[in-house]
Amino acid sequence: MRASSVSLMVAAVMLLAALPLIAGDSFGEKTRMPPILQGVIDTYFETSASSYILGNVTIETEGTLVVTSGTTLYTDSSSIITVKGTLELRGEEDGIISFVPSNEEVFWKGIRVLEGGKITGTHFSIVNTETAISFSGAAITLDYGYIANSSAGLVVHTTPVEESSIMRLTFANITQDAVLLDSVDSLDVGYIKARGEVSSAIHLRACNNVTLHDLDIVISGAAGIYLERDNSQITIGRFLLEKSDAGVLESGIALYGNLNMVDISYGLIAEAGKAIYSLGPAICHNLTLSNLQIFSVSGALQLVADGKISLTNVSLMSSEEDAIAIEDASGPEGLVVDLYHIDFDFFGVQVSGDNATLILQDDVNITVIDEPLSTPLEGAHLTVTAEKRKVLFNDTLPVGWTLLKMPVYIWDASGGRAPKYSFTATAIRQGELLRQWNR
């Protein structure tokens, strides 16, 4: 049937039996059930009833389905909206569009936007789906949406060809990824909130020029943000990544594959097992971290990298392992780790590789139990592994620093426990840097 012939008919017996009575539609002792919305739409159709039973709807290339403010769509396992044309969810703050399952154990198939399709949605709620929204179309603009209790949240498989944005979405209890961007170029994603059990709040796979900002992620899962496979020019700014009260967050930001030109700034990562962590063969080329607070259980920053890794105004607290552990990926550029205005706790910095350089700029401050280190301390350390590398200390340190002595270990290439060389660097006092190499 076509709408020209969207079918509005009496619901099937099995689905009707599962639906609740609809308040306001009763006449004496009889109850009027909502009409079914299903079939093929190849022209313009706008909902007019307060509620519908959602069947299998296909919006053809020339078709438009407008779901108006305050509409409720009841779903069962066969419900699906396939979009080749245009779907508009025109909710309002006091008139949310709700997709409601016939019972809590029913999962519907969700919204699938195919090549050429367009979706806009504001003030909507989608729950109990296999995948809430799967997008491979031309344009996607979402704002003020709620997606929960689903296998997957929002999956974007291709770059929109028209202006698009994903803003102000809240996710709760998503088995897989709340947001997955796969092979997407140039997209702005912001004001994302995630709660409960979520495998990854935001997952980028082979993306370029994507901006993530204003993220509020408090979950139990594998990663707050997962950057996988050949991502480049990724900007992450203004964010909170924290484990939920009842659960474990394995990684704040997990990295896998080649990553180039990643900028992470103005954020807090709290109580993650690993804060920023390379999973398996992950190589970072040119990573910038600035204005961050990191409180991790076992390692704040653990990477394999080349090019320049720059940390500025970063506080790293780690209870079990080195706050910073970076391994040279043996790339042609070598590895330069540049630290500027850094605070870290008892566990220090380890940079390893055949062509690695560690540069300490102003205000690299070691603390123990949140107290400034003013006396020599065994254990707080900088470690550089293998041969052909150097530790550079910037000569313009601020006036008023107290005496700081720090063992610096150079290990042999085999990574043996005994240092090949051991020397102490140095006093930082009254703006003067004293170099003291005691082998």
MOQUIDA-V981048 format. One record per residue. N is the residue number from 1. RES is the residue in three letters. PHI is phi in degrees with one decimal (* if undefined). Layout:
[[N:RES:PHI] [N:RES:PHI]]
This chain:
[[1:MET:*] [2:ARG:-124.2] [3:ALA:-122.9] [4:SER:-19.7] [5:SER:-142.5] [6:VAL:-62.2] [7:SER:-86.7] [8:LEU:-120.0] [9:MET:-143.6] [10:VAL:-67.1] [11:ALA:-68.7] [12:ALA:-65.2] [13:VAL:-60.8] [14:MET:-65.0] [15:LEU:-69.7] [16:LEU:-59.9] [17:ALA:-63.4] [18:ALA:-86.0] [19:LEU:-82.3] [20:PRO:-75.6] [21:LEU:-67.1] [22:ILE:-98.9] [23:ALA:-62.1] [24:GLY:91.1] [25:ASP:-109.2] [26:SER:-89.8] [27:PHE:-128.6] [28:GLY:62.3] [29:GLU:-94.7] [30:LYS:-97.5] [31:THR:-123.1] [32:ARG:-89.5] [33:MET:-85.4] [34:PRO:-66.5] [35:PRO:-72.1] [36:ILE:-87.0] [37:LEU:-109.2] [38:GLN:-159.9] [39:GLY:107.2] [40:VAL:-107.3] [41:ILE:-110.9] [42:ASP:-123.9] [43:THR:-144.7] [44:TYR:-87.8] [45:PHE:-139.5] [46:GLU:-124.5] [47:THR:-67.3] [48:SER:-129.6] [49:ALA:-80.3] [50:SER:-74.8] [51:SER:-152.0] [52:TYR:-140.9] [53:ILE:-95.6] [54:LEU:-86.2] [55:GLY:-102.8] [56:ASN:-102.7] [57:VAL:-113.6] [58:THR:-120.4] [59:ILE:-99.4] [60:GLU:-73.7] [61:THR:-54.1] [62:GLU:-91.6] [63:GLY:-94.2] [64:THR:-138.1] [65:LEU:-112.2] [66:VAL:-110.3] [67:VAL:-98.2] [68:THR:-85.5] [69:SER:-55.2] [70:GLY:81.4] [71:THR:-74.5] [72:THR:-109.1] [73:LEU:-116.4] [74:TYR:-87.1] [75:THR:-119.1] [76:ASP:-134.4] [77:SER:-64.3] [78:SER:-95.3] [79:SER:-69.5] [80:ILE:-162.9] [81:ILE:-119.2] [82:THR:-106.2] [83:VAL:-115.1] [84:LYS:-108.3] [85:GLY:-105.5] [86:THR:-133.1] [87:LEU:-118.6] [88:GLU:-122.2] [89:LEU:-102.2] [90:ARG:-97.7] [91:GLY:-77.5] [92:GLU:-133.5] [93:GLU:-57.2] [94:ASP:-103.5] [95:GLY:-150.7] [96:ILE:-70.6] [97:ILE:-85.0] [98:SER:-120.2] [99:PHE:-98.8] [100:VAL:-116.7] [101:PRO:-70.9] [102:SER:-64.7] [103:ASN:-155.7] [104:GLU:-65.1] [105:GLU:-94.4] [106:VAL:-94.2] [107:PHE:-116.8] [108:TRP:-96.4] [109:LYS:-84.7] [110:GLY:89.1] [111:ILE:-108.3] [112:ARG:-118.2] [113:VAL:-102.0] [114:LEU:-93.7] [115:GLU:-52.3] [116:GLY:86.9] [117:GLY:-76.8] [118:LYS:-132.5] [119:ILE:-134.4] [120:THR:-126.1] [121:GLY:-152.0] [122:THR:-142.7] [123:HIS:52.1] [124:PHE:-134.9] [125:SER:-134.2] [126:ILE:-125.8] [127:VAL:-133.2] [128:ASN:56.9] [129:THR:-125.8] [130:GLU:-71.2] [131:THR:-138.0] [132:ALA:-60.7] [133:ILE:-136.2] [134:SER:-113.8] [135:PHE:-121.5] [136:SER:-136.3] [137:GLY:-105.4] [138:ALA:-96.7] [139:ALA:-152.7] [140:ILE:-139.9] [141:THR:-134.6] [142:LEU:-124.6] [143:ASP:-154.3] [144:TYR:56.1] [145:GLY:-120.5] [146:TYR:-128.6] [147:ILE:-130.6] [148:ALA:-149.6] [149:ASN:51.2] [150:SER:-134.8] [151:SER:-68.3] [152:ALA:-138.6] [153:GLY:-91.3] [154:LEU:-110.6] [155:VAL:-120.6] [156:VAL:-111.3] [157:HIS:-97.7] [158:THR:-153.8] [159:THR:-77.5] [160:PRO:-60.7] [161:VAL:-89.7] [162:GLU:-115.5] [163:GLU:-55.4] [164:SER:-143.6] [165:SER:-158.9] [166:ILE:-127.2] [167:MET:-137.5] [168:ARG:51.3] [169:LEU:-111.2] [170:THR:-116.7] [171:PHE:-123.0] [172:ALA:-146.0] [173:ASN:55.5] [174:ILE:-112.3] [175:THR:-63.3] [176:GLN:-105.9] [177:ASP:-92.8] [178:ALA:-67.6] [179:VAL:-129.7] [180:LEU:-119.2] [181:LEU:-108.9] [182:ASP:-119.8] [183:SER:59.4] [184:VAL:-105.3] [185:ASP:-119.8] [186:SER:66.2] [187:LEU:-149.9] [188:ASP:-106.8] [189:VAL:-125.3] [190:GLY:-149.2] [191:TYR:55.7] [192:ILE:-98.2] [193:LYS:-121.7] [194:ALA:-134.8] [195:ARG:-139.4] [196:GLY:79.8] [197:GLU:-89.2] [198:VAL:-138.5] [199:SER:-60.1] [200:SER:-138.1] [201:ALA:-69.5] [202:ILE:-134.3] [203:HIS:-125.6] [204:LEU:-108.1] [205:ARG:-128.5] [206:ALA:54.6] [207:CYS:-107.2] [208:ASN:-138.8] [209:ASN:56.7] [210:VAL:-110.3] [211:THR:-112.1] [212:LEU:-113.9] [213:HIS:-152.0] [214:ASP:54.3] [215:LEU:-108.0] [216:ASP:-124.7] [217:ILE:-120.5] [218:VAL:-129.4] [219:ILE:-139.6] [220:SER:-113.4] [221:GLY:175.9] [222:ALA:-77.3] [223:ALA:-157.9] [224:GLY:-67.7] [225:ILE:-129.7] [226:TYR:-124.3] [227:LEU:-102.9] [228:GLU:-123.1] [229:ARG:64.2] [230:ASP:59.0] [231:ASN:-92.5] [232:SER:-142.7] [233:GLN:51.3] [234:ILE:-104.2] [235:THR:-117.4] [236:ILE:-123.5] [237:GLY:-144.5] [238:ARG:55.9] [239:PHE:-150.1] [240:LEU:-125.2] [241:LEU:-124.0] [242:GLU:-148.9] [243:LYS:-75.9] [244:SER:-72.8] [245:ASP:-58.9] [246:ALA:-109.5] [247:GLY:161.5] [248:VAL:-131.8] [249:LEU:-107.8] [250:GLU:-65.4] [251:SER:-140.3] [252:GLY:-68.3] [253:ILE:-126.2] [254:ALA:-103.6] [255:LEU:-123.3] [256:TYR:-150.5] [257:GLY:90.3] [258:ASN:-82.2] [259:LEU:-128.3] [260:ASN:-130.4] [261:MET:57.9] [262:VAL:-109.5] [263:ASP:-119.4] [264:ILE:-122.9] [265:SER:-149.6] [266:TYR:51.7] [267:GLY:-148.6] [268:LEU:-128.2] [269:ILE:-117.1] [270:ALA:-126.9] [271:GLU:60.6] [272:ALA:-88.8] [273:GLY:-55.6] [274:LYS:-122.0] [275:ALA:-77.7] [276:ILE:-126.5] [277:TYR:-143.9] [278:SER:-84.6] [279:LEU:-94.1] [280:GLY:62.0] [281:PRO:-78.3] [282:ALA:-115.4] [283:ILE:-122.2] [284:CYS:-97.6] [285:HIS:-110.2] [286:ASN:64.9] [287:LEU:-117.1] [288:THR:-119.2] [289:LEU:-121.4] [290:SER:-148.9] [291:ASN:52.9] [292:LEU:-124.7] [293:GLN:-120.3] [294:ILE:-129.1] [295:PHE:-123.9] [296:SER:-122.2] [297:VAL:-84.2] [298:SER:-144.7] [299:GLY:110.4] [300:ALA:-81.4] [301:LEU:-136.2] [302:GLN:-130.9] [303:LEU:-138.8] [304:VAL:-111.8] [305:ALA:-152.0] [306:ASP:-145.7] [307:GLY:73.8] [308:LYS:-109.5] [309:ILE:-111.7] [310:SER:-117.0] [311:LEU:-121.7] [312:THR:-133.9] [313:ASN:53.7] [314:VAL:-123.9] [315:SER:-111.1] [316:LEU:-123.0] [317:MET:-122.8] [318:SER:-132.4] [319:SER:-93.4] [320:GLU:-128.7] [321:GLU:-130.4] [322:ASP:-55.0] [323:ALA:-60.7] [324:ILE:-125.9] [325:ALA:-136.8] [326:ILE:-126.6] [327:GLU:-108.5] [328:ASP:-67.4] [329:ALA:-83.3] [330:SER:63.3] [331:GLY:-79.0] [332:PRO:-64.5] [333:GLU:-79.6] [334:GLY:72.8] [335:LEU:-125.2] [336:VAL:-123.1] [337:VAL:-108.1] [338:ASP:-114.9] [339:LEU:-110.5] [340:TYR:-142.0] [341:HIS:55.5] [342:ILE:-118.8] [343:ASP:-116.5] [344:PHE:-144.1] [345:ASP:-88.5] [346:PHE:-52.2] [347:PHE:-82.2] [348:GLY:-108.1] [349:VAL:-122.5] [350:GLN:-128.2] [351:VAL:-122.5] [352:SER:-130.9] [353:GLY:141.3] [354:ASP:-76.9] [355:ASN:-140.3] [356:ALA:-112.2] [357:THR:-126.5] [358:LEU:-110.2] [359:ILE:-114.7] [360:LEU:-104.0] [361:GLN:-95.4] [362:ASP:-60.9] [363:ASP:56.6] [364:VAL:-94.5] [365:ASN:-118.6] [366:ILE:-96.4] [367:THR:-124.8] [368:VAL:-125.2] [369:ILE:50.3] [370:ASP:61.3] [371:GLU:-118.4] [372:PRO:-59.0] [373:LEU:-82.7] [374:SER:-116.6] [375:THR:-129.1] [376:PRO:-56.6] [377:LEU:-136.9] [378:GLU:-81.5] [379:GLY:117.6] [380:ALA:-70.8] [381:HIS:-156.5] [382:LEU:-113.5] [383:THR:-127.8] [384:VAL:-124.8] [385:THR:-108.9] [386:ALA:76.7] [387:GLU:-108.4] [388:LYS:63.7] [389:ARG:-140.2] [390:LYS:-143.0] [391:VAL:-115.8] [392:LEU:-111.0] [393:PHE:-113.5] [394:ASN:-67.0] [395:ASP:-88.8] [396:THR:-112.3] [397:LEU:-87.3] [398:PRO:-69.9] [399:VAL:-68.1] [400:GLY:99.7] [401:TRP:-69.1] [402:THR:-81.3] [403:LEU:-60.1] [404:LEU:-129.7] [405:LYS:-116.4] [406:MET:-143.0] [407:PRO:-69.4] [408:VAL:-118.3] [409:TYR:-108.4] [410:ILE:-111.4] [411:TRP:-95.8] [412:ASP:-76.8] [413:ALA:-62.4] [414:SER:-76.7] [415:GLY:74.9] [416:GLY:-63.1] [417:ARG:-69.3] [418:ALA:-79.8] [419:PRO:-70.1] [420:LYS:-70.3] [421:TYR:-129.8] [422:SER:-138.0] [423:PHE:-145.8] [424:THR:-106.2] [425:ALA:-121.2] [426:THR:129.8] [427:ALA:-107.3] [428:ILE:-118.5] [429:ARG:-157.3] [430:GLN:53.6] [431:GLY:74.0] [432:GLU:-110.9] [433:LEU:-103.0] [434:LEU:-102.6] [435:ARG:-96.2] [436:GLN:-137.7] [437:TRP:-103.0] [438:ASN:-103.5] [439:ARG:-82.4]]
